[in-house]
Amino acid sequence: MLIDKPQGRIWELDFLRGLAIIFMSFFHLMYDLKEFYGQPVNYEQGFIYLIGKASSTLFILLAGVSSSLSQSNQKRGLRLLIIAILLTIVTSIAVPGSNIFFGILHFLAISILLYPFFQSMPPMVLLIVGTVIIGARFLTKSLTLSTNLLAPLGLTSQDFFSVDYFPLIPYLGLFLYGVALGKLLYCDKNSRFPYSPITRPFILLGQHSLIIYLIHQPILLLFLYLFYQY
């Protein structure tokens, strides 16, 4: 039955993750059509671009909220970092020429591992610190280094390239916004909205967001290959 409310979880967070998964899959489908099949799809601006940004924004904010609720952030962060590194290795082998350096999984892993440094900050301080970090992007984007060693901070050389790139500046600020929201809205770890069974399919997607993230691109590429072959 798909009518029971998820037990022990804040359902609206899973719902939003599910929504983010759908947005992400749509954006990557458009990306694949353009990059692998030469279709006239513009994913760098307009509606498709906004869908992609909405997906990543939701994932980052929700990671911050979840970190404020979790008692095992170090374990979660380390596991995610290992998965991110393996994904970079596998992608570089499966798709020669691709490069994922500090993509969204790397970013989320490091942000979760950094959470203890911000754990004791009250929400208003978190919002201020987050805003400062986001604002620092106006400085880092005007700087060009001779090395990419500081790429995780948003400081790169002119020849830096990554197909998926989420540096700590500015995105750690967005993560801290999520932490602040978690402290403000879910200090008692209870849902803030009445549950509706119609949301259950989105919730199921959200509860398995990591595995879906890892397998969705191979599935999309296989689907497109079969579609264009036959």
Buried (B, 14 or more C-beta within 10 A) or exposed (E): EEEEBBEEBBBBBBBBBBBBBBBBBBBBBBBBBBBBEEEEBEBEEEEBBEBBEBBBBBBBBBBBBBBBBBEEBEEBBEBBBEBBBEBBEEBEEEBEEBBBBBBBBBBBBBBBBBBEEBEEBEBEEBBBBBBEBBEBBEEBBEEEBEEBEBBBBBBBEEEBEBBBBBBBBBBBBBBBBBBBBBBBBBEEEEBEEEBEEEBBEBBBBBBBBBEBBBEBBEEBBEEBEEEEEE
